[in-house]
Amino acid sequence: MGLEDGGSAAGAGEGGGGEGERFRVLVVDDSPVDRKIVERLLLRSGNLFEVIAVDGGKKAIEVLGLNYADCSVDLILTDYCMPEMNGYELLKAVKEHKLRKSIPVVLMSSENNPQRMTRCQAMGAEDFILKPLKAVDVQQLRHYTRPAAAAAVAMEAESAAKADGKRKLPPMKVVGENKGSERQPRPRLARVAVS
């Protein structure tokens, strides 16, 4: 998966499982300490996240496989200030890629720079979080995640529409379940009828 030299995957088989699918989060941070803190916060959030951690934007590009159709990342959580490829450049690469632009990207930084935040959100960032990350920030992340299945279905529909020369299907509506309960399960796809 391209995780050697500065990357790790955690949470694949940990915890109770069986409570529904978990969200795969790609954590990108050049600081090993910050990366480990974020990874631990995500893994301690009630078995909700599976974490893939890398130390830079270029390694994130490898994990995302921008040259391949298969990608199973539900959310990218990236630091803004990194050498070689900063968080904004990673965000831009993801949002300009036809197969990856639906992946939500959340940036984090220890610098409270409103211009930087506005620039990132204009490029398509879901949020900009100030470091250090807190447990409440991690719980908010689940609202930004995209179901991998929905993204795969949308990509297949887009490819099929282009191949057939037919019109594109509108984006699929995601419907939540159990809105009254405290713990929200992963959203499910609404059934779509095509005539």
C-alpha positions in Angstrom: 0.0 0.0 0.0 3.0 2.3 -0.1 3.3 2.6 3.7 7.0 1.7 4.1 9.4 4.5 5.2 7.2 6.8 7.3 3.8 5.2 7.1 1.7 2.9 9.1 -1.7 1.3 9.0 -3.6 0.8 12.3 -7.0 -0.5 13.4 -7.6 -3.1 10.7 -8.4 -5.8 13.1 -8.7 -4.1 16.4 -11.7 -3.7 18.7 -15.1 -5.2 18.8 -15.9 -5.0 15.1 -19.4 -6.0 14.1 -20.8 -2.6 14.8 -20.8 -1.6 11.1 -18.2 -0.5 8.7 -15.4 1.8 9.9 -14.2 4.8 8.1 -10.7 4.7 6.6 -8.8 7.9 7.4 -5.5 8.9 5.7 -3.5 10.9 8.2 -0.8 13.0 6.6 1.7 14.8 8.9 5.5 15.2 8.7 5.8 15.4 12.5 6.0 11.9 13.9 4.7 13.1 17.3 1.6 14.9 15.8 0.9 12.0 13.5 0.9 9.5 16.4 -1.3 11.8 18.5 -3.9 12.1 15.7 -3.7 8.3 15.0 -4.3 7.5 18.7 -7.2 10.0 19.0 -8.8 8.4 15.9 -8.3 4.8 17.2 -9.8 5.7 20.6 -13.0 7.1 19.2 -15.2 4.1 19.7 -13.9 1.8 16.9 -15.1 4.3 14.3 -11.9 4.8 12.3 -9.3 2.7 10.6 -6.1 4.8 10.2 -3.5 4.9 7.5 -0.7 7.3 8.5 2.0 8.7 6.2 4.7 11.4 6.7 4.1 13.6 3.7 2.0 14.7 0.7 3.9 12.6 -1.8 3.4 9.4 0.2 -0.3 10.3 0.5 -0.5 10.6 -3.3 1.0 7.0 -3.5 -1.5 5.7 -1.0 -4.4 7.3 -2.8 -3.1 5.9 -6.1 -4.1 8.9 -8.2 -3.2 6.9 -11.2 -5.5 4.0 -10.4 -9.2 3.6 -10.1 -9.2 1.7 -6.8 -9.1 3.8 -3.6 -10.6 2.9 -0.3 -10.0 6.1 1.7 -13.1 7.8 3.2 -11.3 10.9 4.5 -8.0 12.7 4.3 -6.8 14.5 7.4 -3.6 16.5 6.5 -1.3 18.9 8.1 -0.9 22.2 6.2 2.8 22.9 6.7 4.9 20.1 5.4 8.1 20.0 3.2 8.0 19.0 -0.5 4.2 19.0 -0.8 2.1 21.0 1.7 -1.5 20.3 2.7 -2.9 22.8 0.2 -1.0 21.2 -2.7 -2.3 17.8 -1.6 -5.8 19.2 -1.3 -5.5 20.7 -4.8 -4.2 17.4 -6.3 -7.1 15.5 -4.8 -9.8 18.0 -5.8 -8.6 18.3 -9.3 -8.5 14.5 -9.8 -11.6 13.2 -11.5 -11.7 9.9 -9.5 -10.6 11.3 -6.1 -12.4 14.7 -5.9 -15.2 13.3 -3.8 -12.8 12.3 -1.0 -13.3 14.8 1.9 -10.2 16.6 2.9 -9.8 18.2 6.3 -6.6 20.3 7.0 -5.0 21.0 10.3 -2.4 23.5 11.4 -1.0 25.1 14.6 -1.2 28.5 12.9 -4.5 30.4 13.1 -4.3 32.0 9.6 -7.8 33.1 8.3 -6.5 33.7 4.8 -5.1 30.2 4.6 -8.3 28.7 6.0 -10.4 30.6 3.4 -8.1 29.5 0.6 -8.3 25.9 1.6 -12.1 26.0 1.9 -12.4 27.7 -1.5 -10.4 24.8 -3.0 -12.9 22.3 -1.5 -11.6 21.5 2.0 -14.4 20.3 4.4 -12.8 22.0 7.4 -9.6 23.5 8.8 -8.9 22.4 12.4 -6.4 24.1 14.7 -3.8 21.9 16.4 -3.6 20.3 18.8 -6.4 18.0 17.8 -9.0 17.3 20.5 -11.4 14.4 21.0 -14.3 16.7 20.0 -12.6 17.4 16.7 -12.2 13.7 16.0 -15.9 13.1 16.7 -16.8 15.9 14.2 -14.7 14.1 11.5 -17.3 11.4 11.1 -19.7 14.0 9.6 -17.2 14.6 6.8 -16.5 11.0 5.8 -17.9 9.7 2.6 -19.1 6.1 2.5 -16.6 4.3 0.2 -19.4 2.3 -1.4 -21.2 5.5 -2.4 -18.1 6.8 -4.0 -17.4 3.5 -5.9 -21.0 3.4 -7.1 -20.8 7.1 -8.3 -17.5 6.4 -10.1 -19.0 3.3 -11.8 -22.1 5.3 -12.9 -20.0 8.1 -14.2 -17.8 5.7 -16.2 -20.8 3.8 -17.6 -22.6 7.1 -18.6 -19.5 8.3 -20.4 -19.0 4.9 -22.1 -22.6 4.7 -23.2 -22.7 8.4 -24.3 -25.8 8.8 -22.0 -26.5 11.5 -19.5 -24.9 11.4 -16.1 -26.9 10.2 -13.1 -27.4 12.9 -10.5 -25.4 12.5 -7.3 -26.7 9.8 -5.0 -28.5 10.9 -1.9 -27.1 9.6 1.4 -29.8 8.9 4.0 -29.0 8.6 7.7 -30.5 6.0 10.0 -31.7 6.2 13.6 -31.6 10.0 13.8 -33.0 9.8 17.4 -30.3 7.6 18.9 -27.1 8.8 20.5 -24.7 6.9 18.3 -25.3 7.3 14.6 -24.5 4.3 12.3 -22.8 4.8 8.9 -25.1 6.5 6.4 -26.6 4.2 3.8 -27.4 4.8 0.1 -30.9 5.6 -0.8 -32.3 3.3 -3.5 -32.2 4.9 -6.9 -34.5 4.0 -9.8 -33.3 4.7 -13.3 -35.8 4.8 -16.1 
